[in-house]
Amino acid sequence: MGTFLRYAVQVKKKDLINKLIKRGIYKKNDKHLYELTLSELEKEYEVYDVTNDLVAISEERSNP
């Protein structure tokens, strides 16, 4: 069970890192993304995901 969980965490981290890199994010503070924990990556992704949603809503409102 431990091996499967470790693998699942690695897969999730890799996915989040790839998504953040596609958005132009390579580091958080002085740490490379691969140095962050899964929880840190999830928080970082959530911040940029929410920010993008807010930008999209703002653009919709300014372009009726």
C-alpha positions as CSV (number, residue, x, y, z in Angstrom):
1,M,0.0,0.0,0.0
2,G,2.8,2.4,0.8
3,T,4.4,2.0,-2.6
4,F,1.1,2.7,-4.3
5,L,0.5,5.9,-2.2
6,R,4.0,7.1,-2.9
7,Y,3.5,6.6,-6.7
8,A,0.1,8.4,-6.6
9,V,1.7,11.4,-4.8
10,Q,4.5,11.5,-7.4
11,V,2.0,11.4,-10.3
12,K,0.0,14.2,-8.7
13,K,3.0,16.3,-8.1
14,K,4.2,15.8,-11.7
15,D,0.8,16.8,-13.0
16,L,0.7,20.0,-10.9
17,I,4.3,20.9,-11.8
18,N,3.5,20.6,-15.5
19,K,0.4,22.7,-15.1
20,L,2.3,25.4,-13.2
21,I,5.1,25.4,-15.8
22,K,2.6,25.9,-18.6
23,R,1.4,29.0,-16.7
24,G,5.0,30.3,-16.6
25,I,5.6,29.4,-12.9
26,Y,9.0,27.7,-12.3
27,K,9.8,28.6,-8.7
28,K,8.1,29.6,-5.5
29,N,10.3,32.0,-3.6
30,D,13.8,30.4,-4.0
31,K,12.6,26.8,-4.4
32,H,12.1,25.0,-7.6
33,L,8.7,23.4,-8.0
34,Y,10.1,19.8,-7.7
35,E,11.4,20.8,-4.2
36,L,7.9,21.6,-3.0
37,T,5.6,19.1,-1.2
38,L,2.3,18.0,-2.8
39,S,0.4,20.3,-0.4
40,E,2.5,23.3,-1.3
41,L,2.0,22.6,-5.0
42,E,-1.7,22.2,-4.6
43,K,-1.9,25.6,-2.7
44,E,0.2,27.3,-5.4
45,Y,-1.9,25.9,-8.2
46,E,-5.1,26.9,-6.4
47,V,-3.8,30.5,-6.1
48,Y,-3.2,30.7,-9.8
49,D,-6.4,28.9,-10.7
50,V,-8.5,31.3,-8.7
51,T,-6.5,34.3,-10.0
52,N,-7.2,33.2,-13.6
53,D,-10.9,32.8,-12.8
54,L,-11.0,36.3,-11.4
55,V,-9.2,37.7,-14.5
56,A,-11.7,35.9,-16.8
57,I,-14.7,37.3,-14.8
58,S,-13.2,40.8,-14.9
59,E,-12.6,40.6,-18.6
60,E,-16.2,39.4,-19.2
61,R,-17.6,42.3,-17.2
62,S,-15.5,44.9,-19.1
63,N,-16.4,43.5,-22.5
64,P,-20.2,43.3,-22.5
